[in-house]
Amino acid sequence: MEKLLPRIQGPEDLKGLDNQQLEQLAEEIRATLIDTVAKTGGHLAPNLGVVELTVALHQVFSSPVDKFVFDVGHQSYVHKLLTGRQSEFSSLRQYKGLSGFPKFQESTHDAFNTGHSSTSISAAIGLALGRDQQAAQHDVISVIGDGALTGGMAFEALNHAGHLGTNLIVILNDNEMSIASNVGAMSSYLSRMRSDPMYYRGKEEIENLLKKLPAVGSRVLRIMDRLKDTVKYLVVPGMLFEELGFTYLGPVDGHNFSSLKSVLRSAKNTKGPVLVHALTRKGKGYLPAEKNPDLFHGIGAFDIATGKPRKKPGPPSYTKVFSDALIEVARKDQKVVAVTAAMPGGTGIDKFSEEFPKRAYDVGIAEQHAVTMSAGLAAAGYKPVVAIYSTFLQRAYDQVMHDVALQNLPVVFALDRAGIVGEDGETHQGLFDFAFLRNIPRMTIMAPKDENELRHMLLTAIKQDGPVSIRYPRGKGVGASLEAPMHELPPGKGEILRQGEDVSIIAIGNTVYPSLEAAELLEKEGIAAAVVNARYVKPLDNELILNQAEKSGKLLTVEEHVLAGGFGGAVLELLAQKDLRVEVYNLAIPDEFIQQGDTAIMRKEYKLDAAGIADTVRKRFFSSEKGLKK
Ligand SMILES: Cc1ncc(C[n+]2csc(CCOP(=O)(O)OP(=O)(O)O)c2C)c(N)n1
């Protein structure tokens, strides 16, 4: 049979296809998704679930005139395949390749960039208002998952959309899953609509029944009309959305082309905000993903036949070491509780909740709530550890400041995926946390050089009275042996790992080991570099840093973080305050958003590997052009 997918170079090529051809196309898309993601890694299960939905959207609407906003955007691969990006699809999530998220820089079909959750309805409202301002006519469609709908912004936007009343289509892609099982009352409401036919068939059935009753029936119907609001609560599907000012359409089988297209056409023809409730299956069409949608939500390379991840052997991840350490601490301290915002697996809180089901809280994709709730727990005498990706804490800045730090509450922020994150790219880079936490009074900020130090830092943090953040990178540790028992680290103290009188490299977090390697490279060239593991960004180990500065007169700070507001900046502030004039260079990420790519490639690119650090020392402090040669 001739393949259809290669013929689809843009959404217009879909227009003439009948449902049978669409079925074939869906199969080809699924095969391409599985083949590609098996090599590149990526968000397989979410995309397998939206194949029919995305195809139907492109048949009924006309992108790029009509605008699609994909919430989170991890489910936009099918959209990419249908909008002229097939030939580059194998470069998905690779360095200089296609992004794993919508990106307007990549295509005019990507109306709005996403990556973080629950933004799509707000963005779509903005696009719709822009359209209205220009008296244009096109449709704006937000595609949002039931998981993303747990985020506060999504509720704020639903509330506002109903108030505005302008044309807007929200497609609720309900697969009953966030990454793990979805949480919350909204999720239970949606699943009631899924599972209890009375819940959504009631209105029509009752009306038909009443119509059949001669005389009385129509009178009752009229009374019912007057009592509309009360009765509607009992019998109308999607009442919650109707009350918010939306026309609710559905639930519809999100894998059936003819039902999907018909409901989408109705949505197109309805005035005001419309919510289409599509029921889909995460991982649809690939058994291992259907069986294990959590694992296949976002997966590395895997073997297609078995569905097994192609894991490279190596030391345990920072996440695992953190998770085990937290459990160890919690066994001794009953006050320790753990909080995650929809990332139980990613943060290691899943294991904690197996052992302490009553002391672990998954709040859904609600980082702001997670932080303020933790502040409340701390105010009630508990010791909450909020495990959160660095990039997602950006959401909860005011909560950290206003609810935690202002009251000096002992909340521990365990910032996973800090630094360069690799294939997820610019929306997920954890490169800003030192900067946005460092200016908050009372915050203690730490970063371990390895997974062993992470354990000690966790204990140290839990023993402290105020807010503390510990950031650690994505992926495997360095293979450090894990000392037991954990011990507290001296507060605000770094450590000298290597002596050297020519230059001091002051490194933080995962740049400490590459700095040690760099010192070895430099030694071969006759440059004696000291290496300091700073451990703390706040409070800084003033004494140690000033001593090193005075000794060699040359300081290099190294961090996997943006330059502006980072660790290096803190060192400069200290030197300026002490009026100490030494040569300093801050090696950090420049003032730009960092694209996706393998972490090793990216570290090399930004000179954060051993060779790059050594090169920086050479060029900045010992280059003959600068007349500074020893
Ligand atoms: C602010 C924020 N927090 C957490 C995440 C991580 N995350 C990505 S997708 C996802 C689950 C989304 O679930 P849903 O919207 O139902 O989409 P599905 O994958 O089920 O299709 C989460 C928690 C994120 N992208 N943004």
The ligand as an SDF file (V2000), in Angstrom:
LIG
                    3D

 26 27  0  0  0  0  0  0  0  0999 V2000
    4.9140   23.8560   35.5090 C   0  0  0  0  0  0  0  0  0  0  0  0
    5.2140   22.4330   35.1130 C   0  0  0  0  0  0  0  0  0  0  0  0
    5.2930   21.4790   36.0620 N   0  0  0  0  0  0  0  0  0  0  0  0
    5.5640   20.2120   35.7220 C   0  0  0  0  0  0  0  0  0  0  0  0
    5.7540   19.8620   34.4140 C   0  0  0  0  0  0  0  0  0  0  0  0
    6.1370   18.4450   34.0450 C   0  0  0  0  0  0  0  0  0  0  0  0
    5.1020   17.8130   33.2450 N   0  0  0  0  0  0  0  0  0  0  0  0
    5.1870   17.7190   31.9150 C   0  0  0  0  0  0  0  0  0  0  0  0
    3.8950   16.9660   31.2330 S   0  0  0  0  0  0  0  0  0  0  0  0
    3.1960   16.6840   32.7350 C   0  0  0  0  0  0  0  0  0  0  0  0
    1.9050   15.9530   32.8260 C   0  0  0  0  0  0  0  0  0  0  0  0
    0.8990   16.5170   31.9210 C   0  0  0  0  0  0  0  0  0  0  0  0
   -0.2560   15.7460   31.9790 O   0  0  0  0  0  0  0  0  0  0  0  0
   -1.4100   16.0430   30.9440 P   0  0  0  0  0  0  0  0  0  0  0  0
   -1.5850   17.5140   30.8120 O   0  0  0  0  0  0  0  0  0  0  0  0
   -2.5970   15.2710   31.3590 O   0  0  0  0  0  0  0  0  0  0  0  0
   -0.8500   15.5300   29.5690 O   0  0  0  0  0  0  0  0  0  0  0  0
   -0.5680   14.0340   29.0960 P   0  0  0  0  0  0  0  0  0  0  0  0
    0.9010   13.8420   29.1680 O   0  0  0  0  0  0  0  0  0  0  0  0
   -1.3080   13.0980   29.9950 O   0  0  0  0  0  0  0  0  0  0  0  0
   -1.0670   13.9970   27.7090 O   0  0  0  0  0  0  0  0  0  0  0  0
    3.9840   17.2100   33.7500 C   0  0  0  0  0  0  0  0  0  0  0  0
    3.6860   17.1100   35.1840 C   0  0  0  0  0  0  0  0  0  0  0  0
    5.6830   20.8940   33.4550 C   0  0  0  0  0  0  0  0  0  0  0  0
    5.8950   20.6610   32.1580 N   0  0  0  0  0  0  0  0  0  0  0  0
    5.3990   22.1450   33.8290 N   0  0  0  0  0  0  0  0  0  0  0  0
  1  2  1  0
  2  3  1  0
  2 26  2  0
  3  4  2  0
  4  5  1  0
  5  6  1  0
  5 24  2  0
  6  7  1  0
  7  8  2  0
  7 22  1  0
  8  9  1  0
  9 10  1  0
 10 11  1  0
 10 22  2  0
 11 12  1  0
 12 13  1  0
 13 14  1  0
 14 15  2  0
 14 16  1  0
 14 17  1  0
 17 18  1  0
 18 19  2  0
 18 20  1  0
 18 21  1  0
 22 23  1  0
 24 25  1  0
 24 26  1  0
M  CHG  1   7   1
M  END
$$$$
